[in-house]
C-alpha cells in the first residue's frame, strides 16, 4: 500500500467497495433514466412516487450502514440508533418548519402552526438559528453526535458493554420518545413536524425536487459507505475489531478501548442523523414514532439479515426488509408482523452470517461473536 | 276457574272503593291539609316556616311531600284546591295522585295545576331538612350518608332535632358526623368552643369552616381555628405521604412481578427474553379466557387462572426455549433479537385469533372496593391484593431457589456451567426448567395485571423496558435486588409524579437508571465471584 494514499481514498481501491459503488451508481442512473426519459404510461416508467419510496429505502440503508459500523465492527448492539436517526430528522424538520414562514394555516410570520395552536407567544430558544440552512445542517450532525458523545462517554468509561449497553440504549430511545410526545417540549407533540413547503428555496412537491432528493440520498449513502469502509480498513478499524472480539485483551495490550468505541459510536450516530435528515423531506413528516424502541430493533434486523460486519450486507438487508414491508402492508397487513417476527427468528437461528454469508464471500477474519468478551466454551 | 277470577275481581273492586271512599268523600284530612295550605303562600319566608312546621308535625307523609316539593311536583288544582303530587311531568296531561291520600286521580291537564314554587334558599333548606328526616331510617349506611350530607348544611332550626338524634343515635360514625355538622354550624356562629369538635377532622367542609373562622375578627377564635387547621394539615400531609407510598408500592409490586421472571431467565441463564412481556400477556389472556369459561363466577375463575396462567406461560416458555433459545447458547445479543421476533409473532397471533381490541377482566367482588383508613385515605383492594400476591410469588421463588434440588442445580449451573456438568448435573434439563419457571412467573404476573388494567395484545410491550430496567438496576442474578429495585423504582416514580407529571416522572426515572448504570454497571447488588465475569 502506498503511503501517499490518504486513508479516506483507500477503500476506493478495494474490489468490494468498487463493486458496491458501481452497483449503486448504476441503480441511481437507471432509476433516473426510467423516471425522466420514459413517458408516464410506459410499463417501465418509474413514477415519482416510486422514486421517493426508493429514496426512503436508501435513507434506511444509510442508517443500517451506521448500525453495522458499531454492531458489526465494534460489537456494540445499539438498540437506540433510531434516536439518532430521529434527532437528525427533527433538526431537518425544524429547518423545514421555519422555511414555511407565514404560509402556515395560521399565517404567523415566525411561529410554526402547532405553537400558535398551543398559544405560545415566542419561539423557544432552541428553535433559534434553524431558519438558516447551514446552522440546521450542522445541527443534523451535532445533535445526534453530542448525544452519542455524552452517552457513549459515560457508558464506555464505566465499561458498560454487551447486553447492558443494549438495554440502556433502548431505555434512552424510549425516554426520548416519551419526551418528544410531550407538547411542552416544543417539537409538535405526537403530531410531530409536518406540512413542509420548501427546502433551500426549492418547492418540495415538484418531481424534480423528489428526484434530486433521491439522488442526494444515493450520494450520501455512497459517501457514508466509503467513510465507514475507510474507518474499518484503517488501523483504528483493526483495533475496533480486536475490541469486538476480545475487549479485555485489547485493553491489556495498551489500547484505550473506550476512546475507539466512543469515536466510532459518535461517527455512527452522525451518519444516522444524516439519514434521518434526508428521510424527513422525502416522507414529509417526522414524529416521535421514529424514537420507538421497535423501530430501533428493526434496524438491527436489517443488518442481521444482510450480514453484519460487511457494510454492504446492511444495505442489502435494509432494502429487502423494507421492500417486503411495503409489499406486505399493502397486500396483507396482518401477515407483516408474522413475517417480520419469523424473519428475526430464522435469521438469528439459521443465518447467523446473513445474506452476505450466503453469497459465499469469505472474509479472512473469524466470524464476529456477538458477546464482547469470549465467553467460556458454552454448553 | 272463571268463578274464582270474577270473585277476585269483585273483591278487588270492593277494596278499591273502600280505600278510596274516605279520601274522596270525607276530604278534610284537616292536619295534612292545613300543613299544605301553609305551604301555598307567596312569601318564601313563610314557606320556610311551613316546611319547619311540617317536619315538626311528625306526619309520616312529610318525606313524600317534601320530595315532591323539591322536584316541583307538589301542585294544587286550581278549581278544587286539592293538593296533588304529579307522578310524571312530561307532555300535556300529567298523571297525578292525591297528596293527602296517595290515591291516583288519573290524568290532569297541566293548565289546571298550580305549582308550589320554591327558590334556591328553600331548596337548600329542603335538602338539609330531608337529610334530618333520613337520619331516622333503619339502614346504617343510609344514615351515615345522610349525616355526611348535613356537614356544612345545618340550619339554626335543625339544631334541636339534630341534638336529639345525636343522643338517640346508636352508630358511632353517624354520631361523630352529626357532632361535626353541629360544630361546623356553631363555628359559623362564632362559637370558639366548636373548634375542638372539628380538630383532626379531614372533611373538606370542616376545613372550609375552620378556614373561614381563622379569618374572623375574633382573635381567640381565629387563633384556635388556625391551630386546629395546622393539625389537620399535618394529618393530611401524612395521609398524602401514605397514599404516595401505597401507590408507589403498588406500581413497584407490578414491576417486581414483571421483572422477577426476567431476573431468573436473564440473571441465571444469561438469556435476554424479549418475549417475556408477551408471556405476561398470555397469562393475562388465560385469566380472561377462564372468565369466559366460568361466566358469573369471577372469583373462582381468578383463583383457577393462577395455576392455569402459570402453566400456559410455562409451556409457551418451554416451546420458545426448545425451538429458538437452545440454538443460541452463549450469544445473548442474538437471543435478544430472536425472542423479539417471537414476541412480534405472539402479539400478532393474539390479534388475529382473539381480537386487536382490549378485553376487560371483571374483578371478583372481594377484590373490588377499597379499604377505608380514614376520610382522606382509602386503599383500593385490588392493588392491595396484587401487592400481597407479588410478595407471595417472590417468597415462593426464593423458596424454590434456596430450598429445592432444582434451585441448587440452577445456582450451580449459573456459577459454573462446565463444573456443574462435571458433577453430573444435566445442564440442558436445568435450562429448560429454569426457563419454564421464569416464564410461568411471567404468566402469574399477567394474571395479576389483568386485575389492574385491560388485557390487550400490547400489554406485554408496555412492561418489557421497565422490567429490564428493574433487573439491571437491582443487579443481574439477584432476586433480592429485583425486589428492592422494583419497589423503590415504583415509589420514586410516584414521588416524582405530583410535581413532574406522569410522563416526565417516567423519563426522569429512565435517565436516573441510565446514569446509575454508569456509576454501578452491575446494579445495586452486584454478583460476586466467578459468576460476575463474562
Interface residues (C-beta under 8 A of the other chain):
Chain A: X77 X151 X154 X155 X157 X158 X159 X160 X162 X163 X164 X166 X167 X168 X170 X171 X172 X174 X175 X178 X179 X181 X182 X293 X297 X300 X301 X304 X334 X337 X338 X340 X341 X342 X343 X344 X345 X347 X348 X349 X352 X369 X370 X371 X373 X375 X376 X377 X378 X379
Chain B: X272 X324 X327 X328 X329 X330 X331 X332 X333 X334 X335 X336 X337 X338 X340 X341 X342 X343 X344 X345 X347 X348 X349 X351 X352 X417 X418 X427 X428 X465 X468 X469 X472 X503 X504 X506 X507 X510 X511 X513 X514 X515 X517 X518 X519 X521 X534
